[in-house]
């Protein structure tokens, strides 16, 4: 990936987006100076790039690669694209019998979003998996 076009997209999102640099910094849990650094050097974590996408309405994949539509038209699709792009091999909602029900899809989506946003750690995920395995045993 060439850095200049990426920095241009990142800068556009931060400068022309609907929220201030201070709001972006607060939402991402970083300093306003860090956000300024993103515009200068293009160094931003994938998690903060996703948060930037969420708060500004610019699509994650467009920000990262410049492909596809610029703006988010479906937040769930944006989140799915993020998980697919960054966590290849992750469970994709709808694959398997659990994903064939609305309730199952809701559960999978909630767990995937919590894991992707680091609201739930690997140990907690392991406990959840063990819990559901025990339930399945009957």
N, C-alpha and C positions, 0 to 999 in steps of 0.2 A: 504494500500500500504506500503510495507516495504521500509524504506528510503534508505538503503544501495544500493540496485540495482538502485534505482532512481538516487542517487548521482553519481554512476558509469556511468550511461548513460549521465547524464548532463555533467560530467567531460569529457567524451569521446568527446562529441559534441563540447565543448569549447576548449579543448586541441588539438584534432585531426581534427577539422573542418577546412574549407578553409579560415577562416578569423581570425584575431588576437582578443585578449581579448579587446583591445582598440576599435576596430571597432565594436565589439559586444556591448560594453558599449555605444558608440555613437548612434548606431542604436536603442538601447532600451531606451535611455535617462537616463542612470544611470552612476555611476562612475565605473572605472575599478576595484576598491575595492569591489563594490557591486557584480560584476561578479565573483570575487574571492570568495566572501562569498557564492554565489550559489553553487560553487564546494565544499565548506567546509560543509555547513549545509543543502543544498537542498531547502532552502526557496526562492522561486521565484514565482511571480504572474503568473496567467494563461496567462495574456496578454504578459508578457515578455517571457514566455515559448514559446508562439506562435511566437513572434518576433525572438527569438533565432532560432526557427525552420525555419522561412523564410530566415534568413540571412546565415544559415549554410547548409541548404538543408537536415537536419535531420527531419523526419516526426514527427509531433506533438504527435500523439498517441504513437509512439514508444518511444519518449522521456518520456512521462508521464507514460505509462503502460508497456512498453517493448514488446508490441504485434505488430504483422504485420511487414511489411518491414521496414528497418531502414531508408532508404533514400526516399526523395520525388521524385515521378515520374510524378506527376501532381499537380502543385501548387493550382489549384482550388479545387481539391479533398481534399488536405490537409486543406485548409481553411474551407471547408464544414465539414470535420471531427471535426475540432476545434469547430465550432459553434454547431454542434450536441452534442458533448461531454460536452461542457461547458454551453451551453444555451439551455438545454432541453426544448422542447415545442416551440422553435423558429420556425418561418416560414422556411420551407425548399424549396429551389428553385424547381419549377416544380410541386408543389402541388396546384392545383386550376387553374382556367381558365387563369389568368394572366401569370402563369408559363408555359402555353402551347404555348406561342409565344416567339421567340428569343428576341424581344424587351422587353417583360415583364420580361423574365429571366434576361436580362442585368440590368434592373432597380432594380429588387429585389436584385440581387447580389451586385450591387453598394451600395445600401442602407445598406444591411446587413454587408458588409465589412466596411463601414464608421462607423457603430454603434459598431461593434466588436472591431475596432481599436481606438475607442473613438474620432474619427474625427468629429463626429456629436453627440450632446448631446440629452437627452430625450426630452427637450423642443423643439428642432428643429425637432425631429422625430414627435412629436405631431402636430406641425405646418404643416409638410409635409402630415401627415395623414388627417388633416382637409382640406388641399388644394385639395387632391385627392378625398375626399368625396364630396366636392363642385363640382368638375369637373364631378363626376359620376351623380350628380343630373341633370346635363344638363342645 
